[in-house]
Amino acid sequence: WAGGNTWHLRYSSHKIGEHYFRTVCSDESNPSLHGRKGSVEIASYTGKNHLLKHGPLRISRDKRHLEHVDGKPFFWLGDTWWMGLTKRLRWPKDFKSLTEDRVRKGFSVVQIVAGLYPDMPPFDPRGANEAGFPWKENYVSIDPAYFDLADQRIGWLVRSGLVPCIVGSWGYFIEFAEEEIMKKHWRNLVARYGAYPVVWCVAGEAVMPYYLSPCWDDKKKREEYVAKARSSWTSVARYLRSQDPYHHPITIHPTDCARNMVDDPSVIDIDMLQTGHSDFHSFPNTVNNVVDSLGRSPKMPVLVGEVCYEGIMGASWENVQRLMFWASILSGATGYTYGANGIWQVNTRTKPFGPSPHGQSWGDTPWSEAYQLPGSRQVSLGKDLLQRYPWWRFKPCPELVEPHWSKGDYFKPYASGIPKQVRIIYIPSPVHFLKVKGIEQGVAYRASYFDPRKGREYDLGTVIPNEEGEWQPPRPKMIQDWVLVMEAKGQQPC
């Protein structure tokens, strides 16, 4: 619905040729909407945009990663722009500048909220775009003018090759607006953006009560709220699936893991994790959640969808970003979402976002500085390295390096790879003695150290194991974290 008595259609297909449409309208007050016919010609795409060249995303047959509809694996490297549709990230200059930077660095996803935001009460002026709010007061109807402006931004992400992961609303709106309004909200989003190569995220922090809710001080009431919210979001997710003719992947942004946000995990396709914002203290929880989620049923891709924005609470700098990225991916996560404090809430130089409902601010770094923080480049270097290989076939193999991480020490090395082809070992902190084990007989590996800060590589030559199939690599020349790469000779890069 485009306002008044005006209706628009947005359509896409990977089937080449002439497509026909006919409208069906049961509203007798709008007879002109019934029985309208037309056609559209779908031609072969000849450009370089991989989203249009390879098609939208789906879940792979092994239920462990995402791929395009033509089968090409998709590496999820996301960025968090929760409030990117507000007027504080000005269109077109600011939005396009941030998009250009993320494309240049190799990001593939932007997580963005469709107007019903976190960290503020409903109808807070900080959540408006140039046309106002997505809904009229008391949620009497959507405001198409808001979404007309959102269209420009969402469309630009797609034209730039970035998958919009559209978050319908923050979780507490299930109480403020209630379930039926959330279903109407999603019906509008599907109509607007279903033809795009998107991922749906049902809600953010889905079962978390509003920040000032009295149930925070009453355990029983909080448990009742969580149970009701989980039931309602399950219903909304099921409705979303029924409304989407394109069958885009569905996830939900959690307070811990997506499975715990719904009563029926079959209503989602991706297990998204949120694992904390407490600098190094969030590291064990991140690794544990990845490993635990991979072992649960039904199987689905697991990705870290939010952890430790760079710079949040004056901490979580680029070293923490590298640590979280490498440990997550080598532990089996299919993707990772980075975030920078200053971007997600869109601070500007003259006007920071300001206090959250609890009275304190998360920080005042402007987005125009935050997007240049080094962590964003360093996680993209990791993606570049992994994409040289069939990363979607990697299996965690911590036992093939000694020492290796355990629940007693999360800062020891992480290993993953493909037998007889490639091994990737992340070394978070210096170890006095590193030993690679289980090197297959008859396989000649060439090794190198990869600097995850700068992307430089240092050749170590041919790996010569002992009779037990073990090899001790030389110690790196600099004391920092490193990635040890072992590639079988003759291995063809992707």
Residue, then its C-alpha position, 0 to 999 in steps of 0.5 A: w500500500a503506497g497511501g490513499n488508493t495507490w498500490h505498488l508491486r515489487y517482483s523478482s524471479h530467476k526464471i527468464g521470460e515474460h511473466y503475467f500478473r492478475t490482481v485479486c481484491s476482496d475489498e468491495s470498496n476498491p473495485s478498481l483493484h480487482g482483476r487488473k492484469g499486466s506483464v513484466e519481462i525478466a531478462s538475464y542479468t549481465g552485471k557484477n552484483h553477486l546478489l543479482k548474479h547468483g540470486p537470493l539466499r537459502i539454507s544449504r542442503d547440509k543445514r550448516h551454511l547459507e548459499h545463493v539459489d544457484g548453489k554458490p556458498f555465501f559467507w556472512l560478514g555482517d555489520t550492525w546498523w540498527m538505526g540506519l533508517t533514521k534521518r540521523l544517517r542522512w540520505p544519500k551522502d552519509f548512507k552511501s559513504l558508509t555503504e561504500d566503505r563496507v563494500r570495499k572492506g568485503f562485508s556482505v550483510v547489513q543488519i538494520v531495524a525496520g523503524l521500531y527501534p531498540d534503546m528508546p520508547p515508541f515514537d521517540p524523535r530519535g527514531a524518525n526518518e525524514a517522513g516521520f515514523p513507520w506507524k501512526e500514533n496508537y498503531v492505527s495504520i502504517d505510514p507509507a511515506y516512511f517506507d518510501l524513504a526506507d525503500q531508497r536505503i534498502g534498495w541501495l544496499v541491494r544495488s551495492g551487493l549487501v544483503p539487508c537482514i531486516v529486523g522487524s522490530w525490537g522485541y518489546f514492541i510485542e507488548f506495546a503494539e501487540e501481536e496482531i500489529m506485529k503481523k500487519h507490520w511484517r505483512n507490509l515488510v514482505a510486500r515492500y522487500g520480499a522481492y529483494p534478496v533479503v534475510w528476515c529477522v523477526a525481532g531484536e532481543a525478542v523476549m527481553p522486557y522493556y528496559l523500565s518494565p517493573c517485571w525486571d524486579d519480579k522474577k515470576k512476572r519476568e518469567e511470565y513475560v518471557a513465556k508470553a513473548r516467546s509464544s507471540w513471536t513464534s506465532v509472528a514467525r510462523y505468520l511471516r513464513s506463510q506470507d513470504p512467497y520467496h521463502h527467504p531465510i528467517t532468524i531472530h535476534p536473541t538475548d542468547c541464542a535464536r532457538n530460545m526465543v521461540d517455542d518451535p525452532s522450525v519457524i526459524d532457519i538460522d540460529m543467531l547468537q548474541t553473546g555479550h558486550s563485556d570485552f574479553h569477559s564475553f569470549p568464553n560465552t561466545v565460544n560455548n554458545v557456538v559449540d553448543s548451538l551446533g550440537r542442537s536439533p534441528k540442525m541449522p546454520v549458526l552465526v554470531g549476530e552481535v558481540c562486543y561492538e568495537g569501542i563499547m564501554g571504552a573497550s572491545w577494541e580491534n584485538v577483541q574483534r579478531l579474537m571473536f571472529w577467528a574463534s567463532i568461525l574456526s569453532g564452526a560458525t557459518g558467519y559473524t556480525y561485526g559492530a562499531n559503537g557509534i554506528w548502531q545508534v548513529n551518533t553524529r558529531t554535533k548530536p550523539f544518540g544520548p541516554s538510553p531509557h535506563g539513563q546512561s549512554w553507551g558512548d558518544t563516538p560519531w559514526s563518521e569516526a566509528y566506521q574507520l575503527p581498525g576492527s572492521r578492516q581486520v575481520s574483513l581480512g579474515k574473510d578474505l583469507l578463508q574465502r581462498y578455500p572451501w570454508w563451508r566444508f571446514k570442520p573444527c579439529p582442535e585436537l590436531v594442534e597442541p596446546h588447544w583451547s578447552k573450557g579451562d582455557y579459551f585463549k589457546p589455539y583454535a583449529s579447523g580445516i579439511p583433511k588432506q587439503v587445508r588447516i587453519i590454526y588461530i593462535p590468540s596469544p603466544v605459546h612457548f611450544l606449538k605442535v601440529k598433530g595428525i599430519e597425513q602420510g603422503v600429503a605435502y603441506r606448505a605453511s605460512y603465518f598470516d598476520p590478522r592485523k595487517g593481512r601480511e603473509y610470511d612463508l614457512g616453506t614445506v612442512i616436514p613432520n616427524e614419524e608420528g605425523e607431528w610438526q613444530p612450526p617456528r615461533p613468529k617473529m612478533i608477539q601478537d595473535w597469528v593465523l597459521v595456514m597449512e595448504a596441501k601442495g596442488q590445492q586449487p584456490c576458490 
